[in-house]
Amino acid sequence: MHFLYPSFLFALFLIAIPVIIHLFNFRRYKKIVFSDIRFLKSLVEQNKKQQSIKQWLLLLCRIFAITFLVFAFAQPFIPNQGLPESRGNYWVSVYVDNSFSMLGNSKEGTLLEVAKGKAKDIVEAYGNKDQFQLLTNDFEGKHQRFLNKKDFLQALEELEVSPIHRDLNEIKKRQVSLGSQQGESNGQLYWISDFQKNMQAAQWENDSNTSVFIVPVQSELQQNVWIDSAWMLDPIVRLGKQNKIKVRIKNQSETAFENQALVLKVDGVQKAIQTVSCLPGQSTEVLINLTLSDFNWHGLTLTITDYPIVFDDAYFLSVRAKEFANVLLLNDETEIKSFKNVFAVDPFYHLKISSFGQINFEEFSKQSLIILNEPSQIGSGLSAELLKYVKAGGQLLFIPNPAPSDLTSIRQFGAEMGFALNQLNRQTTQLAKIESKDPLFANVFSKVPDLANLPSCNEWWQLEGAALRVLLELNNNQILLAKIKRGEGQCYISSSSFNSRVNGLCKHALFVPIMLNMPLQGGTKQFASFTFGQQSPFQFEANNTQKIFTLQMGKINHLFEAKISGNIAYAQLNGHLNVAGVYDLLEAKQNIAKLAFNYSRSESYQGWMDLSTLEKEQNAQVLNKDTKLLKAKVEKEMQGTHFWKWALAFALVFLLLEMLILKWMK
């Protein structure tokens, strides 16, 4: 048994007052003269015995009443096993999950409001001398210091929802980091959250002076429908064409999302609407058309309607129609008439021809396609620049030379790209198989006929590579055209020269869509959207060495510095922006582009962690879910089982007994 305020026990000396009253009876007796008291003798003796019993009972009632009243003020308690026996001063770190999932509803309101109420109850259970930390997902500087109770409650009232998601390992590390400054004092860590499954937590051994308490707040129903992602189906947006946007929608609810509207707005003006249906627990992908009439940047907003979680019902993109696609043909003395003819079909394509001796590496990043046409050798510098170009998102077509002057350098280049050029074969064979489902053949075939008039080839290299995707296959199971993905780009490899004397493909109708579609698979990548995260990295096209830029949307202005490599600028938000939307990108106050930022969809999933497992792994305790009982629960966990109410009740009982004795025992 321990006492919260043992100094009150000195008041037990008050017990001496009823004892003194009992020992020194100050009652005055009246003398009454009787003629004969023989008949009163037995009555007087009996009355003295009753009075003696009465006085002893009154004394006991008064002693017990005073004793239990003093105990009530001293507040006796039995401390919980494993917690410090001495009360002392605590440092208390309360994490309140303010992520988007906390916008879900419960019987008592939104989860965030319920969490704030429980945080208040927790703090009220402690003394005024204790120190408190309010921690949220924002991890702001003001959260890395202790507050008194009044300031904590004020900060709690100002708490708002945040797009940032944290896992429990980050949260606990942050709490322990601040608590380590308090030395050996008693620390209490509270986690108030809906504890979604994405809040990963590694097993962590708690310090002997630190206790962890789990306070769950969870919605009644797991119900949410959201736009998970959206992207342009084709990497290059064409002017006046029906460009398609693919939208993925997910449904995590108990009812179907039937015949609902998916709305597309361009610069705030509605341009298209698509009907969407999605079964419970499923996802679906739909296409919606976009037609642009100019070469300016445009902000796109895709929206659906779903409650109560609405942060993920909108998805933002930024697009611009590309004016032209640059194609660089590296060639010496090889036939190039077929290339000139095919790219002359559409003025969208700008073909530039350079010899291998006059290569400008700085132009590589501006190309949608680079054609390496029958090089006799490939130097290490050219090989490194081509690999860098492909990894950055470029498209490269390699056409082998049947008689290279330096086959070793060619094979070294192939090894770096991921393919092997083995043996040259001179044998006439016909094209037998087309991988029509590859994006390179998009909108080319509705169905490949069985007896198609396919081209033949009489000279080809044997190609090998574990990661090669075969696009055109000869009837002897050898490769005519394949591709391999490297980084963000792709390298297309032909096994044969495109000389019409040895390869009939360049005279076939199939040659035109192949060559026209290759630049559309990549080139200078247009970044349609980015996602807010811990660092929020993003990138954009930059035309010069200017390093300071501004993001602007309405009243929001964010100045940032970017690192430029080639014609691409790389930057990070570092938590300075947290409002999703389409921002204007300014360079020296001039609008040069639009960038779209979206909230992370990690908070869209409403699955919850197993709290019993979490309790064991973290050596923690789960507190009562009832808000009204939480304060009492916290007091019991922190200070043990209290008995001051019982002591007060017993004090009142003995006072009542005293009154009854005085009234009924005459």
Helices and strands as residue ranges (DSSP letters): E 2-3, G 6-15, H 16-23, G 38-40, H 41-74, E 76-78, E 90-96, G 100-103, E 105-106, E 109-110, H 111-124, E 131-135, G 141-143, H 149-157, H 168-179, G 180-182, E 186-193, E 210-216, E 224-232, E 243-252, E 257-266, E 269-278, E 283-290, E 297-303, E 314-320, E 325-330, H 337-343, E 349-354, G 356-358, G 361-366, E 369-373, H 380-391, E 395-399, H 407-417, E 420-425, E 429-434, G 439-441, E 456-457, E 460-464, E 469-474, E 479-486, E 489-494, G 504-507, H 511-517, G 519-521, E 530-531, E 537-541, E 548-553, E 556-561, E 563-565, E 568-572, E 581-587, E 590-598, G 601-603, H 611-617, E 621-622, H 627-639, E 641-642, H 644-664
